[in-house]
Amino acid sequence: PYATPIMTFSLILGTTITISSNHWVLAWTGLEINALAIIPLIAKSHHPRAVEAATKYFLTQAAASALVLFSSMTNAWVTGQWDITQMNHPTSCLLLTAAIAIKLGLVPFHFWFPEVLQGSPLMTALLLSTLMKFPPLTLLLLTSKSLDPALLTAMALASTAL
């Protein structure tokens, strides 16, 4: 009976940490709290499709989180800055764009998202489609001056067209 409120609190906590952070490690921590809090909610029904959806979600989000951490570490190595708004290294910006696109389910990296939604309960799918998009969108907005606008526009238009 206490699992759902704890997972809901963890989702709110992870979202709040990511949205309010200025440091890459805190933002990554918030993203990880969110990912680990939603997985039990996806697999709650114990149906094979739900377990498959939870596994796909975990693997995809783990890869995207690793890319976020790697891009921030690369940027910190080159520039000496762990501040989110100081993404100056081009390779770091490209890796971060890919990581955020994976987390958001944008077009070149969107194949996991419909399959996870199909295996999730309705309320969890609603959370995945709304609340779980706020932290990556916040990171995208905080780093938007450093990211390639043509690439972001292309991904946005392709996602809209799809």
DSSP file with accessible surface (Angstrom, degrees, kcal/mol):
  #  RESIDUE AA STRUCTURE BP1 BP2  ACC     N-H-->O    O-->H-N    N-H-->O    O-->H-N    TCO  KAPPA ALPHA  PHI   PSI    X-CA   Y-CA   Z-CA
    1    1 A P              0   0  153      0, 0.0     3,-0.1     0, 0.0     0, 0.0   0.000 360.0 360.0 360.0 -20.9    0.0    0.0    0.0
    2    2 A Y     >  +     0   0  181      1,-0.1     4,-1.8     2,-0.1     5,-0.2   0.541 360.0  81.5 -94.3  -7.8    3.0    2.4    0.5
    3    3 A A  H  > S+     0   0   62      2,-0.2     4,-2.6     1,-0.2     5,-0.2   0.931  89.3  49.3 -67.4 -45.9    4.7    1.7   -2.8
    4    4 A T  H  > S+     0   0   59      1,-0.2     4,-2.6     2,-0.2     5,-0.2   0.930 112.1  46.8 -64.7 -44.8    2.6    3.9   -5.0
    5    5 A P  H  > S+     0   0   74      0, 0.0     4,-2.7     0, 0.0    -1,-0.2   0.902 113.2  50.6 -63.7 -34.8    2.9    7.0   -2.8
    6    6 A I  H  X S+     0   0   94     -4,-1.8     4,-2.4     2,-0.2    -2,-0.2   0.926 112.1  46.4 -66.9 -42.2    6.7    6.5   -2.5
    7    7 A M  H  X S+     0   0   44     -4,-2.6     4,-2.3     2,-0.2    -1,-0.2   0.906 112.6  50.4 -66.5 -38.7    7.1    6.2   -6.2
    8    8 A T  H  X S+     0   0   62     -4,-2.6     4,-2.2    -5,-0.2    -2,-0.2   0.930 111.1  48.4 -64.3 -43.6    4.9    9.3   -6.8
    9    9 A F  H  X S+     0   0  130     -4,-2.7     4,-2.8     1,-0.2    -2,-0.2   0.904 110.6  52.0 -62.0 -39.8    7.0   11.2   -4.2
   10   10 A S  H  X S+     0   0   30     -4,-2.4     4,-2.9     2,-0.2     5,-0.2   0.885 107.9  51.6 -65.4 -38.1   10.2   10.0   -6.0
   11   11 A L  H  X S+     0   0    2     -4,-2.3     4,-2.2     2,-0.2    -1,-0.2   0.933 112.8  44.9 -62.8 -44.5    8.9   11.2   -9.4
   12   12 A I  H  X S+     0   0   93     -4,-2.2     4,-2.5     2,-0.2    -2,-0.2   0.920 114.6  49.3 -65.8 -41.3    8.1   14.6   -7.9
   13   13 A L  H  X S+     0   0   69     -4,-2.8     4,-2.7     2,-0.2     5,-0.2   0.937 112.0  47.2 -63.5 -47.5   11.5   14.7   -6.2
   14   14 A G  H  X S+     0   0    0     -4,-2.9     4,-2.3     1,-0.2     5,-0.2   0.909 113.6  48.2 -62.5 -41.1   13.5   13.7   -9.3
   15   15 A T  H  X S+     0   0   11     -4,-2.2     4,-2.6    -5,-0.2     5,-0.2   0.930 113.0  48.1 -64.6 -43.7   11.6   16.2  -11.4
   16   16 A T  H  X S+     0   0   78     -4,-2.5     4,-2.2    -5,-0.2    -2,-0.2   0.912 111.0  50.3 -64.4 -42.1   12.2   19.0   -8.9
   17   17 A I  H  X S+     0   0   40     -4,-2.7     4,-0.6     1,-0.2    -1,-0.2   0.937 114.2  44.4 -62.5 -45.3   15.9   18.2   -8.5
   18   18 A T  H >< S+     0   0    0     -4,-2.3     3,-0.8    -5,-0.2    -2,-0.2   0.930 114.6  47.7 -66.9 -44.3   16.5   18.2  -12.3
   19   19 A I  H 3< S+     0   0   75     -4,-2.6    -1,-0.2     1,-0.2    -2,-0.2   0.877 117.3  41.8 -66.5 -34.9   14.5   21.3  -13.0
   20   20 A S  H 3< S+     0   0   83     -4,-2.2    -1,-0.2    -5,-0.2     2,-0.2   0.423  92.8 106.6 -95.7   4.8   16.1   23.3  -10.2
   21   21 A S    <<  -     0   0    5     -3,-0.8     3,-0.0    -4,-0.6    -3,-0.0  -0.537  39.8-178.0 -89.7 151.6   19.7   22.2  -10.7
   22   22 A N        +     0   0  111     -2,-0.2    62,-2.2    62,-0.1     2,-0.4   0.384  69.1  76.3-114.4  -7.6   22.6   24.2  -12.1
   23   23 A H  B  > S-A   83   0A  77     60,-0.2     4,-2.1     1,-0.1    60,-0.2  -0.874  77.4-134.1-111.1 140.2   25.1   21.4  -11.9
   24   24 A W  H  > S+     0   0    0     58,-1.8     4,-2.6    -2,-0.4     5,-0.2   0.846 103.9  55.3 -64.1 -35.4   25.3   18.5  -14.3
   25   25 A V  H  > S+     0   0   60      2,-0.2     4,-2.4     1,-0.2    -1,-0.2   0.916 109.4  47.1 -67.5 -39.0   25.6   15.8  -11.6
   26   26 A L  H  > S+     0   0   94      2,-0.2     4,-2.4     1,-0.2    -2,-0.2   0.907 112.3  50.0 -66.6 -40.6   22.5   17.0   -9.8
   27   27 A A  H  X S+     0   0    0     -4,-2.1     4,-2.2     2,-0.2    -2,-0.2   0.933 111.9  48.0 -63.0 -42.7   20.6   17.1  -13.1
   28   28 A W  H  X S+     0   0   72     -4,-2.6     4,-2.4     1,-0.2    -2,-0.2   0.902 109.7  53.4 -64.4 -40.3   21.7   13.6  -13.9
   29   29 A T  H  X S+     0   0   49     -4,-2.4     4,-2.5     1,-0.2    -1,-0.2   0.921 108.7  49.0 -61.6 -43.8   20.8   12.4  -10.4
   30   30 A G  H  X S+     0   0    0     -4,-2.4     4,-2.2     1,-0.2    -1,-0.2   0.900 110.1  51.2 -62.6 -40.3   17.3   13.8  -10.8
   31   31 A L  H  X S+     0   0    6     -4,-2.2     4,-2.3     1,-0.2    -1,-0.2   0.910 111.3  48.3 -63.1 -39.8   16.9   12.1  -14.2
   32   32 A E  H  X S+     0   0   42     -4,-2.4     4,-2.7     2,-0.2     5,-0.2   0.893 108.8  52.5 -69.0 -39.7   18.0    8.8  -12.6
   33   33 A I  H  X S+     0   0   45     -4,-2.5     4,-1.7     1,-0.2    -1,-0.2   0.928 111.1  48.8 -60.1 -43.2   15.6    9.2   -9.7
   34   34 A N  H  X S+     0   0    4     -4,-2.2     4,-1.7     2,-0.2    -2,-0.2   0.931 112.1  47.4 -60.9 -47.6   12.8    9.7  -12.2
   35   35 A A  H  X S+     0   0    5     -4,-2.3     4,-1.3     1,-0.2    -2,-0.2   0.919 114.2  46.1 -63.3 -42.3   13.7    6.7  -14.3
   36   36 A L  H  < S+     0   0   99     -4,-2.7    -1,-0.2     1,-0.2    -2,-0.2   0.770 111.7  52.7 -74.0 -22.2   14.0    4.4  -11.3
   37   37 A A  H  X S+     0   0    4     -4,-1.7     4,-0.5    -5,-0.2    -1,-0.2   0.817 109.3  47.1 -81.4 -29.2   10.8    5.6   -9.8
   38   38 A I  H  X S+     0   0    0     -4,-1.7     4,-2.0     1,-0.2     3,-0.2   0.768  94.9  75.2 -85.4 -22.5    8.7    5.0  -12.9
   39   39 A I  H  X S+     0   0   32     -4,-1.3     4,-2.3     1,-0.2    -1,-0.2   0.922  95.7  47.4 -60.6 -46.1    9.9    1.5  -13.7
   40   40 A P  H  4 S+     0   0   56      0, 0.0    -1,-0.2     0, 0.0     4,-0.2   0.868 110.8  53.8 -63.7 -30.0    7.9   -0.2  -10.9
   41   41 A L  H >< S+     0   0   13     -4,-0.5     3,-0.6    -3,-0.2    -2,-0.2   0.851 109.1  48.3 -70.6 -33.1    4.8    1.7  -12.0
   42   42 A I  H >< S+     0   0    0     -4,-2.0     3,-0.5     1,-0.2    -1,-0.2   0.931 117.1  41.0 -69.1 -44.1    5.3    0.4  -15.6
   43   43 A A  G >< S+     0   0   24     -4,-2.3     3,-1.3     1,-0.2    -1,-0.2   0.271  83.7 110.3 -88.9  13.5    5.8   -3.2  -14.4
   44   44 A K  G <  S+     0   0  116     -3,-0.6    -1,-0.2     1,-0.3    -2,-0.1   0.831  71.3  55.5 -60.4 -35.6    3.0   -3.0  -11.8
   45   45 A S  G <  S-     0   0   71     -3,-0.5    -1,-0.3    -4,-0.2    -2,-0.1   0.601  95.3-137.6 -78.7 -10.3    0.6   -5.3  -13.6
   46   46 A H    <   +     0   0  160     -3,-1.3    -2,-0.1     1,-0.2    -1,-0.1   0.698  53.6 143.8  60.8  19.1    3.1   -8.2  -13.8
   47   47 A H     >  -     0   0  103     72,-0.1     4,-2.3     1,-0.1     3,-0.4  -0.639  63.2-118.5 -81.0 146.3    1.9   -8.9  -17.4
   48   48 A P  H  > S+     0   0   98      0, 0.0     4,-2.4     0, 0.0     5,-0.2   0.867 115.6  53.0 -56.5 -35.1    4.7  -10.0  -19.8
   49   49 A R  H  > S+     0   0  118      2,-0.2     4,-2.4     1,-0.2    70,-0.1   0.863 108.2  50.8 -67.0 -35.0    4.1   -6.9  -21.9
   50   50 A A  H  > S+     0   0    1     -3,-0.4     4,-2.5     2,-0.2    -1,-0.2   0.910 110.9  47.5 -68.4 -40.6    4.5   -4.7  -18.9
   51   51 A V  H  X S+     0   0   69     -4,-2.3     4,-2.3     2,-0.2    -2,-0.2   0.911 112.9  49.5 -66.7 -39.9    7.8   -6.3  -17.9
   52   52 A E  H  X S+     0   0   96     -4,-2.4     4,-2.7    -5,-0.2    -2,-0.2   0.922 111.2  49.4 -63.4 -41.8    9.0   -6.0  -21.4
   53   53 A A  H  X S+     0   0    2     -4,-2.4     4,-2.6     1,-0.2    -2,-0.2   0.913 110.8  49.9 -64.3 -40.9    8.0   -2.3  -21.5
   54   54 A A  H  X S+     0   0    6     -4,-2.5     4,-2.6     2,-0.2    -1,-0.2   0.901 111.4  49.0 -64.8 -39.2    9.8   -1.7  -18.2
   55   55 A T  H  X S+     0   0   73     -4,-2.3     4,-2.6     2,-0.2     5,-0.2   0.926 112.2  47.5 -66.4 -44.1   12.9   -3.4  -19.5
   56   56 A K  H  X S+     0   0   57     -4,-2.7     4,-2.3     1,-0.2     5,-0.2   0.910 113.1  49.2 -62.6 -42.1   12.9   -1.3  -22.7
   57   57 A Y  H  X S+     0   0    6     -4,-2.6     4,-2.7    -5,-0.2     5,-0.3   0.935 111.9  48.6 -63.0 -45.2   12.3    1.9  -20.7
   58   58 A F  H  X S+     0   0   94     -4,-2.6     4,-2.5     2,-0.2     5,-0.2   0.939 113.4  45.5 -61.3 -47.6   15.2    1.1  -18.4
   59   59 A L  H  X S+     0   0  105     -4,-2.6     4,-2.1     2,-0.2    -1,-0.2   0.919 115.6  46.5 -65.6 -40.7   17.7    0.2  -21.1
   60   60 A T  H  X S+     0   0   28     -4,-2.3     4,-2.3    -5,-0.2    -1,-0.2   0.938 115.6  44.6 -66.7 -46.3   16.8    3.3  -23.2
   61   61 A Q  H  X S+     0   0    9     -4,-2.7     4,-2.7    -5,-0.2    -1,-0.2   0.853 111.2  53.9 -68.9 -33.1   16.9    5.7  -20.3
   62   62 A A  H  X S+     0   0   37     -4,-2.5     4,-2.2    -5,-0.3    -1,-0.2   0.918 110.1  47.4 -66.0 -41.3   20.1    4.2  -18.9
   63   63 A A  H  X S+     0   0   54     -4,-2.1     4,-2.0    -5,-0.2    -2,-0.2   0.926 114.0  47.2 -64.7 -42.9   21.8    4.7  -22.3
   64   64 A A  H  X S+     0   0    0     -4,-2.3     4,-2.3     2,-0.2    -2,-0.2   0.905 111.8  50.2 -66.4 -39.8   20.5    8.3  -22.5
   65   65 A S  H  X S+     0   0    1     -4,-2.7     4,-2.6     2,-0.2    -1,-0.2   0.880 108.6  52.7 -65.5 -37.4   21.6    9.0  -19.0
   66   66 A A  H  X S+     0   0   57     -4,-2.2     4,-2.9     1,-0.2    -1,-0.2   0.902 109.2  49.8 -64.0 -38.3   25.0    7.7  -19.7
   67   67 A L  H  X S+     0   0   45     -4,-2.0     4,-2.8     2,-0.2     5,-0.2   0.892 109.8  50.8 -66.4 -39.2   25.2   10.0  -22.7
   68   68 A V  H  X S+     0   0    1     -4,-2.3     4,-2.4     2,-0.2     5,-0.2   0.949 114.0  44.4 -61.3 -47.4   24.1   13.0  -20.6
   69   69 A L  H  X S+     0   0   45     -4,-2.6     4,-2.4     1,-0.2    -2,-0.2   0.917 114.5  49.0 -64.8 -41.2   26.8   12.1  -18.0
   70   70 A F  H  X S+     0   0  110     -4,-2.9     4,-2.6     2,-0.2    -2,-0.2   0.913 111.7  48.5 -66.4 -40.9   29.4   11.5  -20.7
   71   71 A S  H  X S+     0   0    0     -4,-2.8     4,-2.4     2,-0.2    -1,-0.2   0.907 113.2  47.2 -67.4 -39.0   28.6   14.8  -22.5
   72   72 A S  H  X S+     0   0    0     -4,-2.4     4,-2.5    -5,-0.2    -1,-0.2   0.891 112.9  49.1 -69.2 -36.8   28.8   16.8  -19.3
   73   73 A M  H  X S+     0   0   94     -4,-2.4     4,-2.4    -5,-0.2    -2,-0.2   0.905 111.2  49.8 -67.6 -38.9   32.1   15.1  -18.3
   74   74 A T  H  X S+     0   0   22     -4,-2.6     4,-2.1     2,-0.2     5,-0.2   0.925 112.5  47.2 -63.8 -43.6   33.5   15.8  -21.8
   75   75 A N  H  X>S+     0   0    0     -4,-2.4     4,-3.1     1,-0.2     5,-0.5   0.912 113.0  48.7 -64.3 -41.7   32.5   19.4  -21.5
   76   76 A A  H  X5S+     0   0   12     -4,-2.5     4,-1.6     1,-0.2    -2,-0.2   0.862 109.6  53.0 -66.3 -35.1   33.9   19.7  -18.0
   77   77 A W  H  <5S+     0   0  225     -4,-2.4    -1,-0.2     2,-0.2    -2,-0.2   0.917 118.2  35.3 -65.6 -42.0   37.2   18.1  -19.1
   78   78 A V  H  <5S+     0   0   86     -4,-2.1    -2,-0.2    -5,-0.2    -3,-0.2   0.928 134.1  22.7 -79.6 -45.3   37.6   20.6  -21.9
   79   79 A T  H  <5S-     0   0   46     -4,-3.1    -3,-0.2    -5,-0.2    -2,-0.2   0.655  91.5-128.4 -99.6 -20.2   36.2   23.8  -20.3
   80   80 A G     << +     0   0   56     -4,-1.6     2,-0.4    -5,-0.5    -4,-0.2   0.620  69.4 121.9  80.7  11.8   36.5   23.1  -16.6
   81   81 A Q        +     0   0   88     -6,-0.5    -1,-0.2     5,-0.2    -2,-0.2  -0.926  40.2 179.6-115.1 131.9   32.8   24.0  -16.1
   82   82 A W        +     0   0   90     -2,-0.4   -58,-1.8    -3,-0.1     2,-0.2   0.275  49.8 121.1-103.5   6.5   30.1   21.7  -14.6
   83   83 A D  B >   -A   23   0A  47    -60,-0.2     3,-1.3     1,-0.1   -60,-0.2  -0.516  64.6-137.1 -74.0 137.6   27.5   24.5  -15.0
   84   84 A I  T 3  S+     0   0    0    -62,-2.2     3,-0.4     1,-0.3    -1,-0.1   0.876 102.5  52.9 -63.7 -36.9   24.5   23.4  -17.2
   85   85 A T  T 3  S+     0   0   42    -63,-0.3    -1,-0.3     1,-0.2     2,-0.1   0.514  95.0  74.0 -80.2  -1.8   24.4   26.7  -19.0
   86   86 A Q    <   +     0   0   66     -3,-1.3     2,-1.0    60,-0.0    -1,-0.2  -0.295  53.5 145.4-108.1  47.1   28.1   26.6  -20.0
   87   87 A M        +     0   0    1     -3,-0.4    -3,-0.0     1,-0.2   -15,-0.0  -0.747  11.5 146.6 -83.8 103.4   28.0   23.9  -22.7
   88   88 A N        +     0   0   93     -2,-1.0    -1,-0.2   -13,-0.1     3,-0.0   0.605  36.0  93.3-115.1 -17.6   30.8   25.2  -25.0
   89   89 A H     >  -     0   0   46     -3,-0.2     4,-2.2     1,-0.1     5,-0.2  -0.658  66.3-143.9 -84.8 128.1   32.4   22.0  -26.5
   90   90 A P  H  > S+     0   0   98      0, 0.0     4,-2.2     0, 0.0     5,-0.2   0.887  99.0  50.1 -61.9 -39.1   30.8   21.0  -29.9
   91   91 A T  H  > S+     0   0   78      1,-0.2     4,-2.5     2,-0.2     5,-0.2   0.916 110.7  50.5 -65.9 -40.4   31.1   17.2  -29.3
   92   92 A S  H  > S+     0   0    0      1,-0.2     4,-2.5     2,-0.2    -1,-0.2   0.900 109.7  50.8 -62.5 -40.3   29.5   17.6  -25.9
   93   93 A C  H  X S+     0   0   12     -4,-2.2     4,-2.3     2,-0.2    -2,-0.2   0.905 110.9  48.1 -65.5 -40.0   26.6   19.6  -27.4
   94   94 A L  H  X S+     0   0  107     -4,-2.2     4,-2.2     2,-0.2    -2,-0.2   0.924 113.2  47.4 -67.0 -43.4   26.0   17.0  -30.0
   95   95 A L  H  X S+     0   0   39     -4,-2.5     4,-2.5     1,-0.2    -2,-0.2   0.895 112.1  50.5 -64.5 -39.0   26.0   14.2  -27.5
   96   96 A L  H  X S+     0   0    0     -4,-2.5     4,-2.8     2,-0.2     5,-0.3   0.904 108.1  52.6 -66.3 -39.5   23.7   16.1  -25.2
   97   97 A T  H  X S+     0   0    3     -4,-2.3     4,-2.3     1,-0.2    -2,-0.2   0.927 111.4  46.8 -60.7 -43.6   21.3   16.7  -28.1
   98   98 A A  H  X S+     0   0   24     -4,-2.2     4,-2.3     2,-0.2    -2,-0.2   0.919 112.5  50.2 -64.3 -42.1   21.2   13.0  -28.8
   99   99 A A  H  X S+     0   0    0     -4,-2.5     4,-2.5     2,-0.2    -2,-0.2   0.924 112.6  45.4 -64.4 -43.9   20.7   12.2  -25.1
  100  100 A I  H  X S+     0   0    4     -4,-2.8     4,-2.5     1,-0.2    -1,-0.2   0.899 111.4  53.6 -68.1 -36.9   17.8   14.6  -24.7
  101  101 A A  H  X>S+     0   0    1     -4,-2.3     5,-2.5    -5,-0.3     4,-1.4   0.897 109.9  48.2 -64.1 -37.5   16.3   13.4  -28.0
  102  102 A I  H  <5S+     0   0   23     -4,-2.3     3,-0.3     2,-0.2    -2,-0.2   0.944 112.3  48.2 -65.7 -46.7   16.4    9.8  -26.7
  103  103 A K  H  <5S+     0   0   10     -4,-2.5    -2,-0.2     1,-0.2    -1,-0.2   0.875 117.0  42.2 -63.0 -35.9   14.9   10.8  -23.3
  104  104 A L  H  <5S-     0   0   20     -4,-2.5    -1,-0.2    -5,-0.2    -2,-0.2   0.667 108.9-122.4 -83.5 -17.8   12.1   12.7  -25.1
  105  105 A G  T  <5 +     0   0   14     -4,-1.4    -3,-0.2    -3,-0.3    -4,-0.1   0.856  46.1 175.8  77.6  35.2   11.5   10.1  -27.7
  106  106 A L    > < -     0   0   39     -5,-2.5     3,-1.8    -6,-0.2     5,-0.1  -0.302  44.5 -79.7 -73.6 167.7   12.2   12.5  -30.6
  107  107 A V  G >  S+     0   0   28     48,-0.5     3,-1.4     1,-0.3     4,-0.2   0.721 123.6  43.0 -52.6 -51.2   12.2   11.2  -34.1
  108  108 A P  G 3  S+     0   0   70      0, 0.0    -1,-0.3     0, 0.0     3,-0.2   0.843 129.3  33.0 -67.2 -17.6   15.4    9.5  -34.8
  109  109 A F  G <  S+     0   0   75     -3,-1.8     3,-0.3    -8,-0.1    -2,-0.2  -0.081  89.9 104.5-120.2  33.1   15.3    7.9  -31.4
  110  110 A H    X   +     0   0   35     -3,-1.4     3,-1.0     1,-0.2    -1,-0.1   0.542  45.1  95.1 -96.6  -6.2   11.5    7.4  -31.0
  111  111 A F  T 3> S+     0   0  144      1,-0.3     4,-0.7    -4,-0.2    -1,-0.2   0.785  82.8  54.5 -64.6 -25.2   11.0    3.7  -31.6
  112  112 A W  H 3> S+     0   0   22     -3,-0.3     4,-2.0     1,-0.2    -1,-0.3   0.831  95.5  68.3 -75.3 -30.0   11.1    2.8  -27.9
  113  113 A F  H <> S+     0   0   35     -3,-1.0     4,-2.5     1,-0.2     5,-0.2   0.923  97.7  45.1 -67.4 -47.9    8.3    5.1  -26.8
  114  114 A P  H  > S+     0   0   65      0, 0.0     4,-2.2     0, 0.0    -1,-0.2   0.899 113.9  51.6 -63.0 -35.0    5.2    3.6  -28.5
  115  115 A E  H  X S+     0   0   84     -4,-0.7     4,-1.3     2,-0.2    -2,-0.2   0.887 110.6  47.6 -68.7 -37.0    6.2    0.1  -27.3
  116  116 A V  H  X S+     0   0    0     -4,-2.0     4,-0.6     1,-0.2    -1,-0.2   0.914 111.6  50.9 -68.9 -39.9    6.7    1.3  -23.7
  117  117 A L  H >< S+     0   0   44     -4,-2.5     3,-0.8     1,-0.2    -2,-0.2   0.882 107.0  54.4 -64.6 -37.2    3.3    3.1  -23.8
  118  118 A Q  H 3< S+     0   0  130     -4,-2.2    -1,-0.2     1,-0.2    -2,-0.2   0.849 111.5  44.2 -66.0 -32.6    1.6    0.0  -25.2
  119  119 A G  H 3< S+     0   0   10     -4,-1.3    -1,-0.2    -3,-0.2    -2,-0.2   0.472 101.5  87.1 -90.7  -1.0    2.9   -2.1  -22.3
  120  120 A S  S << S-     0   0   16     -3,-0.8   -78,-0.1    -4,-0.6   -77,-0.1  -0.677  83.8-104.9 -99.3 151.7    2.1    0.4  -19.6
  121  121 A P     >  -     0   0   45      0, 0.0     4,-2.7     0, 0.0     5,-0.2  -0.298  42.1-103.8 -63.4 161.0   -1.1    1.0  -17.6
  122  122 A L  H  > S+     0   0  149      1,-0.2     4,-2.2     2,-0.2     5,-0.2   0.907 119.0  46.3 -60.1 -46.6   -3.1    4.1  -18.7
  123  123 A M  H  > S+     0   0  130      1,-0.2     4,-2.1     2,-0.2    -1,-0.2   0.888 113.8  49.5 -66.5 -36.3   -2.1    6.4  -15.8
  124  124 A T  H  > S+     0   0   12      2,-0.2     4,-2.7     1,-0.2    -1,-0.2   0.903 109.3  51.8 -68.4 -39.1    1.6    5.4  -16.1
  125  125 A A  H  X S+     0   0   15     -4,-2.7     4,-2.0     2,-0.2    -2,-0.2   0.891 108.8  51.7 -63.2 -36.9    1.5    6.1  -19.9
  126  126 A L  H  X S+     0   0   93     -4,-2.2     4,-1.2    -5,-0.2     5,-0.4   0.921 110.3  48.1 -64.9 -41.8    0.0    9.5  -19.1
  127  127 A L  H  <>S+     0   0   48     -4,-2.1     5,-2.4     1,-0.2     3,-0.4   0.908 111.5  50.6 -62.9 -42.1    2.9   10.1  -16.6
  128  128 A L  H  <5S+     0   0    2     -4,-2.7    -1,-0.2     1,-0.2    -2,-0.2   0.856 112.5  47.0 -63.7 -34.6    5.4    9.0  -19.2
  129  129 A S  H  <5S+     0   0   51     -4,-2.0    -1,-0.2    -5,-0.2    -2,-0.2   0.663 130.3  13.4 -83.2 -16.8    3.9   11.3  -21.9
  130  130 A T  T >X5S+     0   0   68     -4,-1.2     3,-1.6    -3,-0.4     4,-0.6   0.671 126.6  35.2-121.6 -73.8    3.7   14.4  -19.7
  131  131 A L  G >45S+     0   0   41     -5,-0.4     3,-1.1     1,-0.3    -3,-0.2   0.855 113.9  56.8 -61.1 -37.6    5.5   14.6  -16.3
  132  132 A M  G 34<S+     0   0   15     -5,-2.4    -1,-0.3     1,-0.2    -4,-0.1   0.588 101.0  60.0 -74.2  -6.8    8.5   12.6  -17.5
  133  133 A K  G <> S+     0   0   26     -3,-1.6     4,-2.1    -6,-0.3    -1,-0.2   0.657  86.6  76.4 -91.2 -18.0    9.1   15.1  -20.3
  134  134 A F  H <X S+     0   0  107     -3,-1.1     4,-2.5    -4,-0.6     5,-0.2   0.927  91.7  49.7 -63.0 -47.7    9.6   18.1  -18.1
  135  135 A P  H  > S+     0   0    0      0, 0.0     4,-2.3     0, 0.0     5,-0.2   0.958 114.4  43.0 -61.2 -47.6   13.2   17.4  -16.9
  136  136 A P  H  > S+     0   0    5      0, 0.0     4,-2.4     0, 0.0    -2,-0.2   0.908 114.3  51.9 -64.7 -35.4   14.6   16.7  -20.3
  137  137 A L  H  X S+     0   0   72     -4,-2.1     4,-2.5     2,-0.2     5,-0.2   0.888 108.2  51.9 -65.0 -37.1   12.8   19.7  -21.7
  138  138 A T  H  X S+     0   0   30     -4,-2.5     4,-2.6     2,-0.2    -1,-0.2   0.930 110.4  47.6 -63.0 -44.6   14.2   21.9  -19.0
  139  139 A L  H  X S+     0   0    1     -4,-2.3     4,-1.7     1,-0.2    -2,-0.2   0.890 111.0  52.6 -63.4 -37.4   17.7   20.7  -19.8
  140  140 A L  H  < S+     0   0   31     -4,-2.4     4,-0.4    -5,-0.2    -2,-0.2   0.927 111.6  45.4 -63.6 -42.2   17.0   21.4  -23.4
  141  141 A L  H >< S+     0   0  127     -4,-2.5     3,-0.7     1,-0.2     4,-0.3   0.890 111.4  52.4 -68.7 -38.0   15.9   24.9  -22.7
  142  142 A L  H 3< S+     0   0   54     -4,-2.6    -1,-0.2     1,-0.2     3,-0.2   0.814 120.2  33.9 -67.9 -29.7   18.8   25.6  -20.3
  143  143 A T  T >X S+     0   0    0     -4,-1.7     3,-1.6    -5,-0.2     4,-1.2   0.307  85.3 108.8-105.8   8.7   21.3   24.5  -23.0
  144  144 A S  T <4 S+     0   0   59     -3,-0.7     3,-0.1    -4,-0.4    -1,-0.1   0.800  72.4  59.4 -62.6 -29.7   19.5   25.7  -26.0
  145  145 A K  T 34 S+     0   0  145     -4,-0.3    -1,-0.3     1,-0.2    -2,-0.1   0.762 111.0  42.8 -70.7 -19.4   21.9   28.6  -26.7
  146  146 A S  T <4 S+     0   0   29     -3,-1.6    -1,-0.2     2,-0.1    -2,-0.2   0.667  99.2  86.8 -96.5 -19.8   24.7   26.1  -27.1
  147  147 A L  S  < S-     0   0    5     -4,-1.2   -53,-0.1    -7,-0.2     3,-0.1  -0.416  91.6 -93.3 -85.2 159.7   22.9   23.4  -29.1
  148  148 A D     >  -     0   0   88      1,-0.2     4,-2.2    -2,-0.1     5,-0.2  -0.564  30.4-158.8 -73.4 114.2   22.6   23.4  -32.9
  149  149 A P  H  > S+     0   0   89      0, 0.0     4,-2.5     0, 0.0     5,-0.2   0.853  90.0  55.1 -66.4 -31.3   19.4   25.1  -33.9
  150  150 A A  H  > S+     0   0   64      2,-0.2     4,-2.4     1,-0.2     5,-0.2   0.924 109.8  46.4 -67.0 -41.0   19.2   23.4  -37.3
  151  151 A L  H  > S+     0   0   56      2,-0.2     4,-2.5     1,-0.2     5,-0.2   0.925 113.5  48.4 -66.2 -43.8   19.4   20.0  -35.7
  152  152 A L  H  X S+     0   0   37     -4,-2.2     4,-2.4     2,-0.2    -2,-0.2   0.910 112.7  48.6 -63.4 -40.9   16.8   20.8  -33.1
  153  153 A T  H  X S+     0   0   78     -4,-2.5     4,-2.8     2,-0.2     5,-0.2   0.913 110.8  50.5 -65.6 -41.1   14.5   22.2  -35.7
  154  154 A A  H  X S+     0   0   56     -4,-2.4     4,-2.5     2,-0.2    -2,-0.2   0.920 112.6  46.2 -63.1 -44.0   14.9   19.2  -38.0
  155  155 A M  H  X S+     0   0   12     -4,-2.5     4,-2.4     2,-0.2   -48,-0.5   0.901 113.6  49.6 -66.5 -38.0   14.2   16.8  -35.1
  156  156 A A  H  X S+     0   0   48     -4,-2.4     4,-2.3    -5,-0.2    -2,-0.2   0.929 113.4  45.1 -66.3 -45.0   11.1   18.9  -34.0
  157  157 A L  H  X S+     0   0  114     -4,-2.8     4,-2.6     2,-0.2    -2,-0.2   0.910 114.2  48.9 -66.1 -40.6    9.7   19.0  -37.6
  158  158 A A  H  X S+     0   0   39     -4,-2.5     4,-2.1    -5,-0.2    -2,-0.2   0.903 112.0  49.1 -66.5 -38.6   10.3   15.3  -38.1
  159  159 A S  H  < S+     0   0   35     -4,-2.4    -2,-0.2    -5,-0.2    -1,-0.2   0.898 112.6  47.9 -65.4 -40.8    8.7   14.5  -34.8
  160  160 A T  H  < S+     0   0  120     -4,-2.3    -2,-0.2     1,-0.2    -1,-0.2   0.914 111.8  49.9 -66.0 -41.3    5.7   16.7  -35.6
  161  161 A A  H  <        0   0   89     -4,-2.6    -2,-0.2     1,-0.2    -1,-0.2   0.879 360.0 360.0 -66.0 -36.9    5.4   15.1  -39.1
  162  162 A L     <        0   0  136     -4,-2.1    -1,-0.2    -5,-0.2    -2,-0.2   0.906 360.0 360.0 -72.2 360.0    5.5   11.6  -37.6
